[in-house]
Amino acid sequence: MTRLYHKWLIMPKAVRWPLVILFYLSLISTYVLWQNQRSGGVYLYGHNHTDRPIFSYWVDDNWGGNGGVTCCWRIRGETLRVAWIVSRTRAQAEQGMEEMRHEVELPNPPRERDDLYLHVHFFPGNQVRLAWAPGHGTPYAGFKEAPVAGIAP
């Protein structure tokens, strides 16, 4: 190591400085290229179509909150594991209902390049539907029950 350092010191400054600058520029450009190749973070958007509140939910261990939008997660794979905790209203608690935890594995729906939102819909009967969209709009908007398979919403 001292031999390499000695050679570095023997070099004229007119050669050393461009090499240092070239080294840092290559590091920066490599980082920028790497960032541009990565897909951006995904927003999770929860929709509850049940009579009980969703206390919290997760998609592949990425927290989705208890409604609304959370950011910025990496969602990948052929299947997605959705876990959620069904809470209760005050009236339901007085009736003796308990919180329940559920988990289901679903196929990852087709995703287009500009789809940034994964909409997670919770329907009665502990059914969950997933849909990718470029924004807040979702194909399951307005549904009170899980759509029948094969019928476009």
C-alpha positions in Angstrom: 0.0 0.0 0.0 2.8 2.4 0.8 4.3 1.7 -2.7 1.0 2.7 -4.4 0.8 5.8 -2.2 4.3 6.7 -3.0 3.6 6.5 -6.8 0.6 8.7 -6.3 2.7 11.4 -4.6 5.3 11.3 -7.3 2.7 12.0 -10.0 2.4 15.7 -10.9 -0.5 17.6 -9.5 -1.7 18.3 -13.0 -2.4 14.6 -13.4 -3.6 13.8 -9.9 -6.4 16.4 -9.8 -8.1 15.3 -13.0 -7.9 11.7 -11.7 -9.6 12.6 -8.4 -12.3 14.6 -10.3 -12.8 11.7 -12.7 -13.1 9.2 -9.8 -15.8 11.3 -8.0 -17.7 12.0 -11.3 -17.8 8.3 -12.0 -19.2 7.6 -8.5 -21.9 10.2 -8.9 -22.8 9.1 -12.4 -23.0 5.5 -11.3 -25.3 6.5 -8.4 -27.6 8.6 -10.7 -27.8 5.8 -13.2 -28.7 3.3 -10.5 -31.4 5.6 -9.1 -32.9 6.1 -12.6 -33.1 2.3 -13.1 -34.9 1.6 -9.9 -38.7 1.8 -9.9 -40.2 4.4 -7.6 -41.9 3.8 -4.3 -45.5 2.6 -4.3 -48.4 4.3 -2.5 -50.8 2.0 -0.6 -54.4 3.2 -0.7 -56.8 1.4 1.6 -60.6 1.3 1.0 -62.9 -0.2 3.6 -66.3 -1.5 2.3 -67.3 -3.3 5.5 -69.3 -2.3 8.6 -66.3 -2.6 10.8 -63.2 -0.3 10.9 -59.8 -1.6 9.6 -57.4 -0.9 12.5 -54.3 -1.5 10.4 -53.2 -3.5 7.3 -50.0 -4.6 5.6 -49.1 -5.7 2.1 -45.9 -7.9 2.2 -45.1 -6.3 5.6 -45.4 -2.8 4.2 -47.7 -0.8 6.5 -50.9 0.6 4.9 -52.3 2.4 7.9 -55.9 2.4 8.8 -57.2 4.0 5.6 -56.0 6.7 3.3 -52.6 6.6 1.7 -49.2 5.6 2.9 -45.9 5.9 1.0 -43.3 4.8 -0.3 -43.0 1.0 -0.4 -41.5 -1.6 -2.7 -44.2 -4.0 -3.8 -42.9 -6.8 -6.0 -43.6 -10.5 -6.7 -46.1 -12.8 -8.3 -48.2 -13.0 -5.1 -48.8 -10.5 -2.3 -49.6 -11.2 1.3 -52.2 -8.9 2.8 -52.7 -8.9 6.6 -55.2 -6.8 8.4 -56.7 -6.2 11.8 -60.5 -5.7 11.9 -61.4 -3.3 14.7 -64.8 -2.5 16.1 -67.0 0.5 16.7 -68.0 1.5 20.2 -71.4 -0.2 19.7 -69.8 -3.4 18.4 -67.4 -3.4 21.4 -70.5 -3.1 23.8 -72.0 -6.1 22.0 -68.9 -8.1 22.8 -67.2 -8.2 19.4 -63.5 -8.7 19.4 -60.7 -7.4 17.2 -59.7 -10.0 14.6 -56.5 -10.5 12.6 -56.8 -11.9 9.1 -54.2 -12.8 6.4 -54.6 -13.8 2.8 -52.2 -14.3 -0.2 -53.4 -12.9 -3.5 -51.9 -12.7 -7.0 -50.3 -9.4 -7.8 -52.6 -7.8 -10.3 -51.1 -6.6 -13.7 -49.2 -3.3 -13.3 -48.5 -0.7 -16.0 -45.3 1.4 -15.8 -47.1 4.5 -14.6 -49.1 2.7 -11.9 -48.0 4.2 -8.6 -51.0 3.3 -6.4 -51.9 -0.1 -5.1 -55.5 0.1 -4.1 -56.4 -2.4 -1.3 -60.1 -3.0 -1.0 -61.6 -4.8 2.0 -65.1 -6.3 1.4 -67.5 -8.1 3.7 -66.7 -11.8 4.4 -63.0 -11.0 4.8 -62.5 -10.6 1.0 -59.7 -8.5 -0.3 -59.2 -7.2 -3.9 -56.1 -5.4 -5.2 -55.9 -3.0 -8.1 -53.1 -1.0 -9.6 -53.8 2.6 -10.8 -51.8 5.6 -11.8 -53.7 7.8 -9.2 -56.4 7.9 -6.6 -59.0 6.5 -9.0 -59.7 2.8 -8.6 -61.8 0.2 -10.6 -63.6 -0.9 -7.4 -64.9 2.6 -6.4 -68.6 2.5 -5.4 -68.7 -1.3 -4.8 -70.3 -2.4 -1.5 -69.5 -6.1 -2.1 -66.6 -7.9 -3.7 -67.1 -7.8 -7.5 -67.8 -11.2 -9.2 -64.7 -12.6 -10.9 -64.7 -12.2 -14.6 -67.0 -9.1 -14.6 -65.3 -5.8 -15.3 -66.1 -3.2 -12.7 
